[in-house]
Amino acid sequence: MGISPRPSRRTNLALLALLAGAFVTGWVAFAIEGSPESRVISVVHGVAGLGILVLAPWKSVIVRRGLRRRRRHALAVAFAVTVAASLLAGIAHATFGRFDVAGVSALDVHVGSAVAAVPLAIFHVIRRPQRPRSTDLSRRTALRAVALSGTAALTYAVLEAVTSVANLPGERRRGTGSYEVGSGVPSAMPVTQWFTDDVPLIDLDAYELLVSRPDEVAQRFRYADLLAMTAVTETAVLDCTGGWWAEQTWRGIRLDHLIGPLGGGSIVVRSVTGYARRFPPEDAAALLIATHVGGAPLSRGHGAPVRLVAPGRRGFWWVKWVGQVSVESDPSWWQSPFPLR
C-alpha cells in the first residue's frame, strides 16, 4: 500500500489531520441542504472517517508501546473510545439507515461522540504534542498520503457498492445523509427540535405574532388574523439534522408580505422559546410563515400555531412556534453557524 508498517510520529500527524478533516466536513454537511455540494462534502467526510480506520493498525502499535510506559492513560483511552464510537455509529447510520435504541439514534451517538472527542483531542495534543518538521514535506510523505487517501476512498467505494448490492437502507439516503420519513403524511414526520428546546404549550386565543421594524410601531397579529390573510401554498423539503427528511405541502403567508420592503440589515425570526435564526433580506420572498401542512393546521410538535418554512436550508433554520419577526440593522452573518440555545 506504500505505507511503512513501522509506526511513527507521522502516523499521529496523519490521524490528527484526518480527525480535523472529518470533524470540519461533518459540521459543514450539517449546515448545507441536499445539493451536489452536500453530496461531495458527505463523501469527503466519509473518506476521512474511513482513513482513520485504515491507520488504526499502525496506531494500535503506538498505543501498545504507550501502555507499557508508566504514566496515566485515562485521557488517551477516553479519546480513543469516543472516536471509535463516533466512527462505528457513523458507518451504522450510513449503511443501515435511521434507527435508535432506547430513543438514542446512531446519528446521535455519531455526533455526540464527535463533540465529546474535541476537548479530549485538545488535551491529548497538548500533553503529547506532535510537531511537524520540514522533512515531513518530502516525496515519500506525499506518496504515503496519496496511498492512504486512495485506500480510504476505495474502502468507501466498496462499502457503498455492498450497500447498493445488498439493497441496504443506506442506498436510499440523501446527499446530506438523511433518510425519507413521512413525505406527504405530516403526522408520520418525527417530532424533533433543537437540543435546547422543548415543545411549548401555546394558547391559540392568547397567541400573537409580533412583527417589528426599526423606528416603526410594532404590529401584532393574532392567529385568526394570520388565517384571514392571503395564503400561498408551497412544496418544500424539510431536511432535519436528526437524520431524516420529508417533502410536504405547506400553506401560510410569505414573509415579505408581513414585513414589507427591506433595504438592508437582516430578518430575525424568533420562537416563543427564545430560539432564533437570522436571515438576509433577499430571502424574505422565499420564506413562509406557515399555519398549515398537508392541508391541516400544524400540530404542536411540528410548530403550531405557526412555524417558519425555509426552503433550501437545513431543519434548524425552520424556526418553530414563531412568536416574533423583526428587522434589525445587524448583518445576517452576525450569528453563530449553529444555534447556541
C-alpha positions in Angstrom: 0.0 0.0 0.0 3.0 2.3 0.2 2.7 3.0 3.9 5.5 1.8 6.1 4.4 -0.7 8.8 6.7 1.0 11.3 4.5 3.4 13.2 5.9 6.9 13.7 5.2 10.5 14.6 3.8 10.9 11.1 1.1 8.4 11.8 -0.1 10.6 14.7 0.1 13.7 12.4 -1.9 11.9 9.7 -4.5 10.9 12.3 -4.8 14.4 13.6 -5.3 15.8 10.1 -8.0 13.1 9.3 -9.8 13.8 12.6 -9.8 17.5 12.0 -11.0 17.0 8.4 -13.7 14.6 9.4 -14.9 17.0 12.1 -15.0 20.1 9.9 -16.7 18.3 7.0 -19.2 16.8 9.3 -20.3 20.2 10.6 -20.3 21.6 7.1 -22.5 18.8 6.0 -24.9 19.6 8.9 -25.2 23.2 7.6 -25.9 22.7 3.9 -29.1 21.3 2.3 -29.5 18.5 -0.2 -27.4 19.5 -3.3 -24.5 18.2 -5.3 -22.2 20.2 -2.9 -23.7 18.4 0.1 -23.0 15.1 -1.5 -19.4 16.0 -2.2 -19.0 17.1 1.4 -20.6 13.9 2.6 -18.3 11.7 0.6 -15.2 13.6 1.8 -16.5 13.2 5.4 -16.9 9.5 4.9 -13.5 9.0 3.3 -11.8 11.0 6.1 -13.5 8.8 8.7 -12.5 5.6 6.9 -9.0 6.9 6.6 -8.8 6.9 10.4 -9.8 3.2 10.3 -7.2 2.5 7.7 -4.5 3.9 10.0 -5.8 2.0 13.1 -3.4 -1.0 12.8 -0.4 1.4 12.8 -1.8 3.4 15.6 -2.5 0.3 17.7 1.2 -0.5 17.7 1.9 3.0 19.1 -0.8 2.5 21.7 0.6 -0.8 22.8 4.0 0.9 23.3 2.5 3.7 25.3 0.5 1.3 27.6 3.8 -0.3 28.6 5.0 3.0 30.0 4.3 4.2 33.5 2.0 7.1 33.0 -1.6 7.9 33.1 -3.7 6.7 30.1 -7.3 7.5 31.1 -7.4 10.6 28.8 -6.0 8.8 25.8 -8.3 5.8 26.4 -11.3 8.1 26.6 -10.3 9.9 23.5 -9.9 6.6 21.6 -13.2 5.3 22.8 -15.1 8.4 21.7 -13.5 8.4 18.3 -14.3 4.7 17.8 -17.9 5.2 18.9 -18.3 8.1 16.5 -16.8 6.1 13.6 -18.8 3.0 14.2 -22.1 4.9 14.7 -21.5 6.9 11.6 -20.9 3.8 9.5 -24.1 2.2 11.0 -26.2 5.2 10.2 -24.8 5.5 6.6 -25.3 1.7 6.0 -28.3 0.5 8.0 -30.5 3.7 8.0 -32.1 5.7 10.7 -32.6 3.5 13.8 -32.4 4.1 17.5 -32.0 2.2 20.8 -33.9 3.5 23.8 -34.6 6.7 21.9 -30.9 7.3 21.0 -30.1 7.0 17.3 -26.9 6.0 15.7 -26.6 9.6 14.4 -27.0 10.9 17.9 -24.1 8.7 19.0 -22.0 9.7 16.0 -22.5 13.4 16.5 -22.4 13.3 20.3 -19.2 11.3 20.4 -17.5 13.6 17.9 -18.4 16.6 20.0 -17.1 14.9 23.2 -13.9 14.0 21.4 -13.0 17.6 20.7 -11.9 18.6 24.2 -10.2 15.2 24.7 -8.3 15.7 21.4 -7.1 19.2 22.5 -5.9 17.9 25.9 -4.3 14.9 24.3 -2.4 17.0 21.8 -1.3 19.5 24.5 0.0 16.6 26.7 1.7 14.7 23.8 2.4 17.3 21.0 3.5 16.0 17.6 5.3 18.9 15.9 5.6 18.9 12.1 9.1 19.1 10.7 10.4 20.3 7.4 11.4 16.8 6.5 7.7 15.8 6.5 7.3 17.7 3.2 9.0 15.0 1.2 8.2 12.9 -1.9 7.8 9.8 0.3 5.4 11.6 2.6 3.3 12.7 -0.4 3.2 9.2 -1.8 2.1 7.8 1.6 -0.6 10.5 1.8 -1.8 9.5 -1.7 -1.8 5.8 -0.8 -3.7 6.5 2.4 -6.3 8.6 0.6 -6.7 6.1 -2.2 -7.1 3.2 0.3 -9.7 5.2 2.2 -11.6 6.2 -1.0 -11.5 2.6 -2.2 -12.9 1.4 1.1 -15.7 4.0 0.9 -16.5 2.8 -2.7 -16.6 -0.8 -1.6 -18.8 0.0 1.3 -21.2 1.9 -1.0 -21.2 -0.9 -3.5 -22.0 -3.5 -0.9 -24.8 -1.3 0.5 -26.2 -0.9 -3.0 -26.0 -4.6 -4.0 -27.5 -5.8 -0.7 -30.2 -3.1 -1.0 -29.5 -1.8 2.4 -31.2 1.4 3.6 -28.1 3.4 3.2 -28.6 3.2 -0.6 -31.6 5.5 -0.2 -30.1 8.2 1.9 -30.0 11.8 0.7 -26.8 13.7 0.0 -26.9 15.0 3.5 -27.1 11.5 4.9 -30.8 11.9 5.9 -33.5 9.3 5.2 -37.0 9.9 4.0 -39.7 9.7 6.7 -43.3 10.8 6.3 -43.3 12.6 3.0 -46.9 13.6 2.2 -48.1 12.4 5.6 -47.2 15.1 8.1 -48.4 13.0 11.1 -45.7 10.5 10.2 -42.9 13.1 10.5 -40.8 12.7 13.6 -41.2 15.4 16.3 -37.8 16.9 16.8 -36.4 20.2 17.9 -33.0 21.7 18.7 -31.5 20.1 21.8 -32.1 23.2 24.0 -35.8 23.4 23.1 -39.0 21.8 24.4 -42.4 21.7 22.9 -44.3 24.7 24.4 -48.0 24.8 25.3 -49.4 27.8 23.5 -52.9 29.2 24.0 -54.3 30.0 20.5 -56.7 32.5 21.9 -53.9 34.5 23.5 -51.3 34.0 20.8 -49.9 37.0 18.9 -47.2 37.3 16.3 -45.1 40.4 16.8 -43.7 42.0 13.7 -41.3 44.9 14.1 -39.1 47.2 12.1 -36.7 49.9 13.2 -38.3 53.2 14.1 -41.8 51.9 13.5 -44.7 50.8 15.7 -44.7 47.0 16.1 -47.6 45.1 14.6 -49.4 42.3 16.4 -51.2 39.6 14.5 -53.5 37.1 16.3 -53.8 33.6 14.9 -57.2 34.4 13.4 -55.6 37.5 11.7 -53.0 35.3 10.0 -55.6 32.8 8.9 -57.5 35.6 7.3 -54.5 36.8 5.2 -53.9 35.8 1.6 -52.1 32.5 1.9 -49.8 30.7 -0.6 -49.0 27.0 -0.9 -45.5 25.7 -1.4 -44.0 22.2 -1.6 -40.7 22.1 0.2 -38.3 19.5 1.8 -37.6 19.7 5.5 -34.2 18.0 5.9 -33.6 17.6 9.7 -30.1 17.3 11.1 -31.6 14.5 13.2 -31.1 12.3 10.1 -34.5 12.4 8.3 -36.2 14.4 5.6 -39.8 14.8 4.4 -41.4 16.6 1.5 -44.6 18.3 2.5 -47.0 20.9 1.1 -47.0 24.0 3.4 -49.5 26.8 3.5 -49.0 30.3 5.0 -48.1 33.9 4.5 -45.0 35.0 2.6 -42.6 36.7 5.0 -42.1 39.7 2.7 -45.8 40.3 2.8 -45.7 40.6 6.5 -42.6 42.8 6.9 -42.8 44.9 3.7 -39.8 46.1 1.6 -36.3 45.9 3.0 -33.2 47.9 2.2 -30.6 46.1 4.3 -29.8 44.6 7.7 -31.3 41.2 8.4 -34.5 39.5 9.5 -34.6 37.7 12.8 -37.2 35.0 13.3 -37.6 34.1 17.0 -39.6 31.3 18.6 -41.6 31.8 21.8 -38.9 29.6 23.4 -36.2 32.1 22.6 -34.7 30.1 19.8 -33.8 32.4 16.8 -32.2 32.5 13.4 -31.1 35.5 11.3 -31.7 35.7 7.5 -30.6 38.1 4.8 -33.3 40.5 3.3 -33.2 38.8 -0.1 -34.5 35.6 1.5 -37.8 37.2 2.6 -39.7 36.3 -0.6 -38.8 32.6 -0.2 -39.6 32.3 3.5 -43.0 31.3 4.6 -44.8 31.8 7.9 -46.7 28.5 7.8 -50.0 27.8 9.5 -50.8 24.5 7.7 -49.0 21.4 6.4 -50.7 18.8 4.2 -53.9 20.8 4.2 -54.3 20.6 8.0 -53.3 23.0 10.8 -49.8 22.4 12.2 -49.6 20.1 15.2 -47.9 21.3 18.5 -44.9 19.1 17.8 -44.5 20.5 14.3 -44.6 24.1 15.3 -48.2 25.2 15.9 -49.6 27.8 15.7 -47.1 29.0 13.1 -43.6 28.0 12.0 -41.1 29.1 9.5 -40.6 27.3 6.2 -37.1 27.9 4.8 -36.7 26.1 1.5 -33.1 25.1 0.7 -32.0 25.3 4.4 -31.5 22.5 6.9 -34.1 21.9 9.6 -32.6 24.0 12.3 -33.4 27.1 10.2 -37.1 26.2 10.2 -38.0 28.0 13.4 -40.9 26.5 15.2 -43.5 28.3 17.4 -42.7 31.7 15.9 -43.5 34.5 18.2 -41.6 37.4 16.7 -40.3 38.6 13.3 -38.0 41.6 13.5 -36.0 43.6 11.0 -32.6 44.6 12.5 -29.6 46.5 11.4 -27.1 43.7 12.1 -26.0 41.7 9.0 -27.3 38.2 8.6 -24.0 36.6 9.3 -23.9 38.1 12.7 -24.8 34.9 14.5 -23.3 31.5 15.4 -23.3 29.0 12.5 -25.4 26.8 14.7 -27.9 27.9 17.5 -26.3 28.2 20.9 -29.6 27.9 22.7 
